[in-house]
Amino acid sequence: MMHIRETIFILTFLLALAGMEPRAIAQKTAGFDPAAIDRTADPCVDFYQYACGAWMTANPIPSDQGRWGRFNELQERNREALRKIAENAAARTSGRSALDQKIGDYYAACMDEKAVEARGITPLKADLDRIAGMRDKGSLTDVVAALHASGGSPFFHFTSAPDSKNSVQMIADLDQGGIQLPDRDYYLKTDEKSVQLRNQYVAHVQKMFELVGTKPEEAARKAQTVLALETQLARGSLDRVSRRDPEQLYHIMTVAELGEMAPSLGWAKFFQQVGAPRFQKLNVDVPEFVKSLEGTVKGASVDDLKAYLTWNVLHDAANVLPLEFVQENFNFFGKTLQGAKEMRLRWKRCVEQLDTLLPDALGRKFVETTLGAEGMRRTKEMVDDIEKAMAADLESLDWMTPKTKEQALGKLREILNKIGTNENWQAYETVKILRGDAFGNSERASRYEVRRQISKIGKPVDKKEWVMSQPTVNAYYEPQQNDINFPAGILQPPFWDNQADDATNYGAIGAVIGHELTHGFDDEGRQFDAQGNLRDWWTPEDAKAFEQRADCFVQQYGGYTAVDDVKLNGKLTLGENTADNGGLRLAYAALMNRLGGEASKKKDSFDAAQRLFLGWGQIWCENRTPELARLRAQTDPHSPGKYRVNGVVSNMPEFQKAFACSVGQPMVKGPACRVW
């Protein structure tokens, strides 16, 4: 599950199922599936293979994917539901609501490939002309502000965010950015594969320039310029592991101080032109990046800056341009980086755009058809059970002193649970959506969201707001609001099954609930108090005890191989691994408390404990391409499915008892790692 510190508007798992009809997908809606089990495998040797082996054999990766797993199965079903909503709204029936008009006409315009092809690159003319018209660096601020206002983010990210040390207040936030490869290290590593990938990236950038009419030699020069500027920005960026420490991302300063640090950009002018309300102070997440940005801008020629800004325009707009741009964008970011063989069908790409740019429009319709009253009741009941289990766990800890324990229990009591729906839907009244204008619709929706986010600066934090759309198959804990968030999209099989018994549901969505609760007490979340403020509420001895236990996970998961010679990054994945281990323990405790003497009853030849572990194992069944496995190992704070399963159960005596595993077998780790 996702642990969010920065404001993220949406995160989705890309999905498609090439060559399979929707009806075939709908048949795979059960949660725990006995047919997925590999009966030839020994659960004490490789529990992941045992729980998922038959599923993996029966579910090869579709040609338009880099990964195929149980998440993707569910997201595909959700997307089919969204397609129906969009197609019904696109029908020009009388009496369409304003929301249906926006949904339907956006979808119709996106699907109108002939109109997109006919317009060509005309929609880019205003931005390209603005960049081409730069005579000197004095006009750079105007151009950068215009691109940010329309949803781009050249050089850096700017938005609103809760003040980490005054969590009820929204403030302006300036963060590192400006690079298009997945991570800073892609620009800095010198191994053969990294060098090869950078060469492929340069070839892609060159091709994109050629598609707008730049001659090959000039396009090649501009592509090298882009790589050089992005590499400078990458060198000044903070690495992903360091960014897990919220103290390293909190630096309040005045606009004047920012200007002294990077005078080549007129910051007061930028903030005004991008539409921000007046403010005197802001958080600059990474001051060293701003200093590096100043050096980059100062050292670049005007032509270099033009090439970089033009590339940003082309990259940001690629998916709403003619097919040759979409295909070229896929060739690098889909095929080269993720190992997918072909693009997803157009309707899937259009539904994804809608879900990204007008999430509340589709989401509002989606929640009406999903969880239901009984599912909502049972889910809330499960959350209550798991919170009680966590309280009992905290009270029983022998390594935490009473002073810190009291604070931890207070934080747990204050966690807000947001389950299954949104209370405040955006209606998008001011967003103009027109048939035949796919590019314009995308840009106007993006501008709306930029204005909406920036307008929050100086206002109180809205604790009812979500940063994921409701159809998303994911969940998150937000440390600055101290809440757990479960969109309706994930509250379905295999994570939640209204027809299933408690054991498999607790092993699946129950462990996910425990996972999100535990995030409030992982290496990052534990630094925020019950009110969501960045504050050290741990005694020194308790902090040391936590770090010693957490380091066990760093070493354990850092020893796992992602692909070929690439190991997992135990420090990058620490928070998620801690939450996985704690979450399943809490789900187990909650289930045993609920079942009492009924725990020994069997179903499908498995008792409750075994079914809980199988429920956990099967939500992570997946296949990955080597390309995606390599990418995720460098960028994803989550471990691959195999290690999310085996890493956790190997630390649990409860699992070893349930499957009668012996000391010395692979699924019996000694000494076991445990924090919660």
C-alpha angles and dihedrals in degrees: 000000000000124000108201126201100152123054107271118181096201142348120191135173109239110239148179137142109215116211097006123111119230090245090060090052092050090059090064096067102114122112110218110028119195089194090065092065121104100221091190091064125085111235090211092056101041114356093180091058089047094050097039110018098104091043092052091051092049095045113056117179111276114239093251095053139075091199135024122192145135089283089058093048091056095042089052091055090047090050091052088055090049090049091057091049091050095045093048090049091048092060106101097233122157117259098030111167119241089253093050089050091055094045094044099043093045090052094044092050092048091050092048096094093168091059092047091051092047093055092049113175094334091111089062094055098095093051095042092048091049090054094043089052093062107119097175141355090272089082095048095095092054092051095045091048091050092052093047091049090057094051103273126122112203115174097354147003122257125184143116125284139168114274103253092219097038101037097182092064130075116218138179113273129198117190140173119275142116098122126107103198111091097257143007091250091064086071097043108041116099102198118120097257093050092050091048092050092051089052089052090049092053090050089052093050090048091052091051090053090049091053090064092051104270113147114249097248092048091044090053091052092049092049091055089048090053091051091048094051094044090049090056090051090048092053090057094047126101115244121247096253092052089049088063088074106081092200088066090057099051119088116142114199140154124259087247091055090049089052092053090052095049111015095165089082120056098229100183088050092047093051091049095047094046088057102251119155115246115283136163102203136037140173114257102197097198115019091181089060091054090052089050090048089055091053092047094052094041094050097045125089121235089253090053091053091048091053092049094048093046090053090052090053093049094046095047093048099040098106095053095046130085119303096264089063093046091049094048091048089052093046091066108024096036106028104028099035101034106022097239113152101208141012123267117257115278095247090057092052090049093050089050090053090052092048090050101043102030100024098155092052094061095029094058090057093041098057091057090069104041135057104016130195097290093048091048091051094049093045093052089047090054092049089053091050093051094046088054090050090052092049089052090048092051092048092051098049111124095194098056122080120231093250095058092037090058091053092047093052090048091053092049091052090053097053110121117219118215109185131182106330147044123247098198113044123194111234097193092218093162096047110101112213119188134182112243094027107091094154094046092048091052093048095047092049090049092049090051092054093046091052092045093053096043093046088065092071108118094012130110117270113263103224092188093064122105127211094202129062116246095245091057117118097223143073136212148194117223110205096195091057096030093225140127118224126201114180118209088248094075097040092088137079131333089026098036124015119181089200095050130092122256094256097064093038092052090048091052117030092010092060089046090054089050089047092056093045090051090054087073087067104036126108091284105028094049089067091069122074130223091281093050095255122143099246135140105240095161126099112238092248093051092048090051092048091051093049092050091053093043091052088062088065091046090057095041098051094035087065094059120099117231097187136333107329095344116112126197116261103244093194095049092049096040097105095049094043091050089050093047092052094044094042096056092045090054092047090051093050092047092049094049090049090051098045100039108168092002093071094094094059113112132224124180084002093298128106122225096270092050091047091050091054092045089049088055094044096049098053087065098050107132149142122219135191115239089243093056092042089056092046094049093047089061100039113020121088088203123084119233116272094259093059095039085062105035095036091057102041092046087063095051123088085192089065093045089053094045093055098030094242119178130226109269096035116119094250091057107077119194122228092021120219118236139159103157 
